[in-house]
Each structure stands twice: as structure tokens, then as C-alpha cells.
Amino acid sequence: MKLFKQIMAVLLTCLFLALPLAGCGESENETVIGTCGSYDVLYEELRFITMTYKQILDKTYGDGNTENGTIWDDSVTAEAHRAELEEKVWAMMSDNYKVLMQCEAYGYDSNALFGDEIQNAVTQQLNEEIENIGGEDSFREEMDAIFMTENLYRLYLARDIIKYKLRDAIVTSADKPEDMITDQTAFHEWLLEGNCVYVQHVMLRNDEGEDAAANRLLASEISTKLRLKEKKIENYIGQSLNDDLTTLAPYYIIPGLYDEALVEAALELTRDRDASDAVEVGDCYYVLQRIEEPEGTLEGQISTLFDNYLWAKIGEQTNQSASKPSIVLNEYGQNIDLLEIR
């Protein structure tokens, strides 16, 4: 289910193995819990995002063994992580509607989202997904495993389609970002002018209860060992020491796609195997190392990199021109306790 995995990656970066399900009726799933602009907000979307973040946070703070239960099974640990769960869930809910609010500004409103053109395309994609995965039973099994409903999946497919219409509208509009490169060949040339660096990184996160100063010192020690060629980055990236196990392969850092501090550190790496100082980004410390590029690597990835670049520029445009959408909960929505969602 290639497209489905792409949508999930955009939404939440990564998904973990599902926790045991504790049934949720279709009627409850499709219950309206509030509104955002002209859109109804449904319980099924809140449940999907809540359960996914519960897994992510359990992966971060739990012991890694779901047979022993999770942090959400104990009332004390669940309450201790309530605030972080609520913050992440509602931020993601809001972000999901932000793109729809921006679409409305370019003429793609709810009538377009639920209109025949987009919904027919959704049905076609959905049928292809079902066929590729081996039929209805296999499809529903995978949906259930990640707390997804077919109705919500259709909504995400429709959002993905209308998002590309938004991108085309912004790229061709007169008010697009002045520095946006809209031609892939020109983008390739811009990268070759020194605007990309092929790197790998080690990341240390300051988790709850950890000493940030100790993590910074450890990151600095890793940087020194890499610079002195005492260690290879491969000695770190796949180990438990590295808190980012989702980005293990080399990748290109490009201005506008990554945090400015990471970009600045990467651009200072002029030779293969050069390593950066410890770079602080949020509650994490990164150590970057420049990696030798196999011939043809950039050319092989240019289409994907250009696509990511355009989305990043559109994200800048969206952040500047659209206020954070407000989800107005109804009485039912106001009484939902995220800790109780299963």
C-alpha cells in the first residue's frame, strides 16, 4: 500500500506495531466531535491520531515490551504523560486542517474535496490499494491494525489529492515565494552550486530524567572520535546510543528542508568524513558527518528532492499566510478524555 504508507509518513513520521485492539463501533467512529471551518471533525480521526501517538510515546518512555503493558495501562504513568499526549494530538489535528484552510484560499473548498472529481479519484485509488494488498479482508485487517477506518482513509486520500492541486496553484500563482525555484533543472543546478550536503547523523535526545549537559558532552565526544577517525559513524547510528533509528541511511541536507542550525553545520563540512560539532535542535543534539556520494546518487534522487523542496516552500507560504485553524469542539468532543481512547 505505497500511497497509504506515504500518507502515514507525512502525518506522523513513523508507525509502530499496533497495541491490542479494544473495539470501537462504527457509529462512534463517525460521530462528529466538532468543526473546523466548514469541515466536520470526526471521532475516528481523533482516535487514529491519539492511538498512534500513544504508541510513539510508549516507545519513547516505556520499557519496549508490550507484554508487560504500556505506560497507558498504569494510571500514574498515563497521567504523567497526559500533557504531552494532548499537546501532540491536538497539534496534529490542527495541522491536518491547516492545509484544507489554505486550499480554501485558492478556491478548493469542502465542495471540491467531497465533489465527484476528487471522490472518483479516491475510489479508484482505494480499489487499487485493496487489489494490491490481496482483497477486502487483508485491507481491513491492515486498517484495524493501525486504528484506521475506511472512511478516514478516504478522507486522507482526498486530502492528499487536493494538496497537490494546492501545490500546483501556488507554484503557478503570482504570489508564490520570491525565492521558490519552480523548474527541476534549475533546482538541480542550484544544488550543485553548494546547496546540498550528503550526510549521516547521530542524534541524542534529552528524554525525561536525562541530564542534557551529559548528552551534550557525549555528543561532543562522538564528534571528536569521528574527526580523529577513531570511530566510523556506522559504529553509532544503528546502536541504542542513537535516539533516531528512523534515519539511518545517508541523505541530503538542503536549505529550507531542515532546521537552519543543521543546514549551517552541514554546509561547513567540505570534505568526506568531516564531522560537525554537537548541534542543538530543540531537545536534541545532532552530530553530522559528510558521506562520500556514490556516482549518480544526486541525479537518482533529484525528482524526490525537488518534490520535497516544493512542499517545504509551500509550507513556508502556508505558515505565513494562514493562521492556525481552530477546532471548535461540541459537547461530545469536550467530554472526550484522550487517556480513555482505545
LOMI-994465 format. One record per residue: residue in three letters; x, y, z of N, C-alpha, C in turn. Coordinates in steps of 0.1 Angstrom, whole numbers, plus 5000, padded with zeros to 4 digits. Last residue first. Layout:
BEGIN
alaXYZXYZXYZ;...
END
This chain:
BEGIN
arg490650405232491250275230491050235215;ile490750675254490550635240491350505238;glu491350785278490350675278490150615264;leu493150985274493650865281492650755280;leu491451185263492351105254492950985261;asp488151225269489451215276490351125268;ile485651435258486551315255487851325263;asn484051645261484051545272484951425269;gln484151795238484751855250484851755262;gly482651635221484151645219484751695232;tyr480051685230480551545230482151555229;glu479751955225479751905239480351765240;asn482352035200480952035205480951975219;leu485252235194484652105199483152125203;val486752375168485752405178484952275182;ile489952435160488952325160487952355172;ser491352675140490752645153489752535152;pro494452695123493052675123492552635137;lys496652965124496452825129494952805130;ser496553155094496553145108496252995112;ala498453175065497353115071497453105087;ser500853285056499553335051498353285058;gln503053155067502953295066501653355064;asn502452885063502752935077502653085078;thr502352865035501152845044501352905058;gln504952925028503853015023502652995032;glu506252705040506652845044505452945040;gly505052505025504852515040505152645045;ile506152555001504652575002504352585017;lys508752485006508452625002506952655004;ala508352205010508852295021508552435018;trp507352124986506452114997506952205009;leu509652174970508452244967507552244979;tyr511451984982511752124983510452204980;asn510251744976510351784990510551934991;asp510651754948509251744953509251794968;phe513351754947512651864942511251874947;leu513851494957514351614964513651744960;thr512651334937512151334951512651454959;ser514351404916512951424915512351434929;ile516951334924516651474922515151494921;gln518151094929517151134939516551274936;gly519851044908518850944911517750994920;glu521551264911520751254899519551154901;leu522851194934522051314934521051304922;thr524250954926523250954937522351074936;gly526250944907524850934902523750944913;glu528550784927528350854914526850834910;pro528150814962528250734950527850804938;glu529551054982528451034974528750934963;glu530751025015531051025001529850984993;ile529351235040529551095034529851105020;arg529851415069529751425055530151285049;gln528051385099529251355091528951355077;leu526751555127526651525113528051485108;val525051515157526451515151526351475137;tyr522651685177523051615164524551625162;tyr520551675204521951715199522251625188;cys517351805213518251705208519551765204;asp515151975217515651905229516651785225;gly516152195193515052165202515652095214;val519252125185518052155178516852105187;glu522652175185521452165194520252205186;val525251985175524352085170523052065178;ala528651925181527251895185526352005182;asp530451985150530251995164528851935168;ser530651745123530351865129530451865144;ala533251595103532251585113531951715119;asp534351465072534351575081533151555090;arg533851265053534251225067534451335076;asp534751475026534151355031534751315044;arg534851825033535451705028534751585034;thr533252035043533752045029534451925024;leu530952135063531652005061532052005046;glu529352355064530752375068531552245066;leu526852265058527552335048528952365051;ala526052155083526352065072527152135061;ala525652385099526652285103527052195091;glu523452495085524752575087525852475090;val521552295088522052335074523352405075;leu521152295115521652175109522252205095;ala520052555119521352515125521952395119;glu517652535104518752625099520152585106;asp516252225097516552335107517752405102;tyr515552165062515952125075516252245084;leu514852285039514252155042514552105056;gly516352515037514852525036514152395040;pro519152365022518552485029517052485026;ile519452015027519252125018518652245025;ile521151715031520651835038520651945028;tyr520551395019520951525015520351635024;tyr521651095036520651175029521251315027;pro522450755045522850885042521750965034;ala520250585069520950595056521350735053;leu518750625092520050555093520850575080;thr516350735107517150805096518550745097;thr515250605128514350615116515150675104;leu516450625152516650495144515750495132;asp517750835172516950845159517250715151;asp519350805193517950805196517150825183;asn522150595197521450685188519950685190;leu522550385215523050525219522350625210;ser521850155203520950215212521350355216;gln523050185168523150145182522150215191;gly523350275143522450155145522450115159;ile525250485145523850505140522950395142;tyr527850405154526850475163525450465158;asn529450295136529550245150528550295159;glu529150455114528450325114528450265128;ile530950645117529650675121528750555122;lys533950515132533150545120531750565124;lys536650645152535350565150534750605137;glu538850785148538950675158537650585157;lys539051005133538950885126539150765135;leu538751245145540051185147540151045140;arg536051285140537051375134538451315134;leu534951095156534751085142535751175135;lys535651175182536151045177535951035162;thr534351425183535851415183536351285178;ser531651345182532151435172533751425171;ile531551205206531251135194531851215182;glu531951415224532851305223532751225210;ser529651565219530951625216532051515215;ala527751385229527651425215529051485211;leu528551395256528651265249528651295234;leu527851655262529251615263529451485255;arg525051645259525851735250527351695250;asn524451465279524151435265524951515255;ala525151625301525851495299525651445284;ala523251825299524751855298525551735295;ala520851695303521151755290522651785288;asp520251405318521051525320521451575307;glu516851275320518251265315518951405317;gly514251305326515051245336516551245332;glu513051265293512651295307513651225317;asp515751305269514551245274514251285289;asn517251455247517151485262515851435267;arg518751255222517551335227517651345242;leu521151255198520951225213519851315217;met521951125167521151215175520951165189;val524151125140523851065153523051165161;his523751115104523851185117523651085128;gln525251165072524551085081524651155095;val524951355040525451335054524751205060;tyr525651565015525351425017525851385031;val524351885010525451805016524951675019;cys523752164988523352034994524551964999;asn524652384975523452404984522852264988;gly526552424956526952404970525852414980;glu525552414931526352534935526752534949;leu523952194929525352174925526252294928;leu521552314935522152224945523652204942;trp521152464912521252534924521852444935;glu520752254893521852344892522152414905;his518352154903519552074902520752154902;phe516652374898516852324912518152244913;ala516652384870517252494878517552454892;thr515352144866516652154861517352274868;gln512852194878513652094884515152104879;asp511552504886511952424875512952324880;thr511052684906509852604901510252514889;ile512152804935512652754922511552664917;met511353094954510952954950511452914936;asp511753344963512953264961512653114957;glu509153444966510053504956511253414953;pro506353234968507553284974508553334964;lys503553354948504453244953505653304959;asp501753524936502253554950502953434956;ala501053434912501853554912502453574926;ser501153064908500553194912501553314913;thr502152824904501852904892501353034896;val502452724930503652724921503452814909;ile499852724939500852814945502052834936;ala498552524923498052664923499052764929;asp500052304929500052354915499652494915;arg499352274956500752294952500852354938;leu496652224954497152344961498552374957;lys496751984942496052094935496552224941;tyr497951844962498651854950498051964941;lys495851844981497051914984497951934972;ile493951684970493651834969494951914973;ile495151434975494851484961494751634960;asp495251435003496451424995496251474981;arg492551445009493351555013494651555005;ala491751194999491251314993492051434996;leu493151025017493451025002492951144995;tyr491851105040493251135039493751125024;leu489251005035489451145037490951185035;arg489750735033489250805021489450955023;tyr490450685059491450665049491050745036;leu488050725072489150825074490250805064;asn486650505061486150645059487250745061;glu488050295070488050325056487550465053;thr490150375099488850335093488950365078;met492950265119492350345107491050285103;phe494550135136493450215142492850305131;ile496249955126496750085129495650185132;ala494749725123496049715130496649855133;asp492649795106492449775120493749785128;met494049805081493449925086493249915102;glu494749535078495749635080495249765085;glu492149425077493049385087494149485089;arg491149545054490549585066491449535078;phe492849415035492849565036492349605050;ser492149145038493549195041493649345043;asp489549165029489849115043491249165047;glu489649265002488949335013489449295027;gly492849194986491449184989490949265001;gly495649234984495049104984493649084988;ile496749474980497049414993496449274994;asn495849544954497349524956497649444969;glu493149584959493549474950495049444952;ile493249804976492649684980493049564972;glu494449994959495049954971494549824976;glu492450014939493849964935494549924948;asn490450124954490249994948491549934944;leu491550374960491250274971491050134965;gln491850494935493050464943492750364954;gln489050514929489950444920491250404928;thr488150674950487650544948488550454940;val489550914945489750844957489350694956;ala488450984920489850954921490250874934;asn485951044929486050934920487550894919;gln486551264946485951134952486051014942;ile487351454928488251404938487751274944;glu484951484912486251464906487251404916;asp482751514930482851394921484251374917;gly483651664962483051664949483351534941;phe484951704985483951594985483151584972;leu486651914978487151794985486151674984;ala484852104968485852034959486351904965;asn483452164991482752114979483652044969;ser485452265007484852135010484052084999;asp487552434982486852424995486352284997;tyr489752584965489452444967488852424981;gly490552844964489352804957488952664958;tyr492652924979492852914965491752854957;ala491652915004492053045000492353044985;glu491252635007490052725005490452865000;cys493852555012493152514999491952604997;gln494152645038494852705028494352675014;met492452465051492052605051492852685041;leu493752235045492452255040492052395040;val496052265060496252265046494852285039;lys494952265086495552385081495752385066;tyr494052015094493052105088493752235082;asn496351905104495651835093494651925086;asp497052075124497852075112497152005100;ser495151995144495152135138495852135125;met496051735149494751755144494651895137;met498651805159498451725146497051745141;ala497851935182498752005173498651935159;trp496551735196495751845191496551935181;val498651555201497451515193496751635188;lys500551695215500951645202499651615194;glu499151765239499751875230500051815216;glu498351515249497351615245497951725235;leu500851405255499951345246498951445240;glu501851585274502551575261501651505251;ala499851555294500051685288500751675275;arg500151275302498951325296499151455288;his502151155315502451185301501151245294;ala501151115340502451185339502651235325;glu498950955335498751095339499951175338;ala500350715330499550775320499250925323;thr501650665354502450695343501650755332;val499150615369500150715374501050755362;ser497750415357497150545358498150655362;asp499050205332499150245346498650395348;asp498750195305498050095313498050125328;trp500450365293499050405294498150305302;ile502850245291502750355300501350395302;thr501849895288502350015283502250125294;gly502749545294501849665294502549785289;asn504449355289504449405303503449515304;glu504249325262503649215270503549255285;thr505649535252504249555253503549445261;asn508649655260507949525260506449535262;gly509749905263509849845250509149705249;asp509250055285510349955286510549875273;gly508450395275508250265281509450175281;tyr509150635262509250635276509050495283;thr508950575234509950665239510150645254;lys506850405231508150365225509250445231;asp504950565241505250445248506650385244;leu504850755221505250795234505650675243;ile503850595200505150665198505650705212;gln501350505210502450405207503850475206;lys500050745212500250665224501350565222;tyr499950825186500950895195501050825208;thr498050645177499350645171500350715180;met495850715192496450585194497850575188;thr495450985182495650955197496350825198;ile494850935155496051015159496450995174;phe492550775157493650735150494950805154;arg490750945172491250815178492450765171;leu490451165155491051185169491551055174;glu489151025135490451095132491151115145;glu486850935147487750845141489150905138;tyr485351165153485951095164487051005158;leu485751435129485151315134485951245145;val484751755121485851685127485251555133;asp483451905092483151835104484451755109;tyr484352225078484552075079484152025092;ser484552495075483352425070483352275071;gly486352535105485852595093484552535088;cys485852255121487052345117486652405104;thr483952115148484152165134485352245133;gly483351805165483451945164483551985150;ile482751545165483151595178483451745177;val480551315150481151455149481451505163;thr481150975147480551085155481251215153;glu482250755135481750855126481050975134;asn482950595158483950645149483450765141;glu480350525167481250615175482250675166;ser479650355147478750475150479550575158;glu481550155147481450245136480650375139;gly483050095179481950085170482050185159;cys485949945188485350085187484250075176;gly487949715207486849755198486349895199;ala490849725213489749715222488549775216;leu493749565201492549655199491549625209;pro497049585212495849505211494649595210;leu499049815192498649755205497349675203;ala500949775163499749815170499649745183;leu504249895158503349785158502149815167;phe504350245147504850125154503850015154;leu505250475121504150405129504850275135;cys506550805116506650655116505550595124;thr505451065107506851025106507050875106;leu502851135105503351105119504851055118;leu502051225079501351265091502151245104;val503951125061503751265062503051305075;ala503450855066504750915069504751065070;met500850815058501150805072502550865075;ile501250865030500350955038500650945053;gln502850645024503350785022502550885030;lys501250435029502450445037503050595036;phe499350475008498950475022500150505031;leu500950434986500350564988499950575003;lys501550154989502550254988502050394992;met500849885000500050005000500950125000;
END
